[in-house]
Amino acid sequence: MNAEFLQSGAAAPQATAPLVARVNGVALHAEAETLSTEELRQRACSELLRQAAIESGLLAPTDPAPCDGVLGEAASQAIDAWLEREVQVPEPSEEACRRHHAAHPARYKAGQRAQVRHVLFAVTPGTDVVALRNRAEACLLDVRCHDGKPKDGAGSGFERAARELSNCPSGAEGGALGWLTPADCAPEFAREIFGHVEVGVLPRLVHSRFGLHVVEVLEREGGEPQSFESVRGAVATALRQQVYVTALRQCLQLLAGQATVEGVDLDAAQTPLVQ
């Protein structure tokens, strides 16, 4: 596949939630609303974090529960503050960065070809952009908690998210776009993919004229190997992300274990939020 992902497609089929799902008695959706499994888990994750922010005094107890899945500005800011405080990511040492660079030389080439997959949250006429961004950010948070390994034959968490949430035809294939060159992509998308040397789930949403993308670079080819000095920042970012994912899983596991959860599977050993 190549630039065909730039065309808007139909959303993946939605799964019906059997009951109104709740976290500590707070409803995650309206009784008649249907949600995909992935979106239901994302709402549960956001609600766990919202309630943690309230418990920590970072958010007013009167903050309205987002039954439609869209967090208010105050809740979003409070969750960001809570994560910044609770998910500690120490700066990696020079020695650790050099070891990582030496052990993964293929990751740090200036390449002109990349194997990519994505989840597209398309902007269409009448789209609530704030709600769209909230869904995209929740998806990004979720897939960053995955280790990418298939589970029970269902594929990785990224693949499940793409099948259930993406507005691109590639969602049926787990978001796979195949090998891309800069010429295959819209310029703003190409800048994000080929203007960096990152491999893995990008720690930011990628904006294009077609919407918001959660992107994973699976592999890069071509170009020349880069010296450690030239990619020191990218190496440090990769190591910080590894530590962040571990700490985030632990936080979510603790919150889920302390909560009363109904209608959504957040078992610490099963859910992609904390596995």
Buried (B, 14 or more C-beta within 10 A) or exposed (E): BEBEBBEBBEBBEBBEBEEBBBBEEBBBBEEEBEBBBBBBBBBBBBBBBBBBBBEEEBBEEEBEBBBBBBBBEBBBBBBEBBBEEBBEBEEBEEEEBEBBBEEEEEBBBBBBBBBBBBBBBBBEEEEEEEBBBBBBBBBBBBBBBBEBEEBEEEBBBBBBBBBBBBBBBBBBBBBBBBBBBBEBBEEEBBBBBBEBBBBBBBEEBBBBEBBBBBBBBBEBEEBEEBEBEEBBEBBBBBBBBBBBBBBBBBBBBBBBEEBEBBBBEBEBEEBBBBB
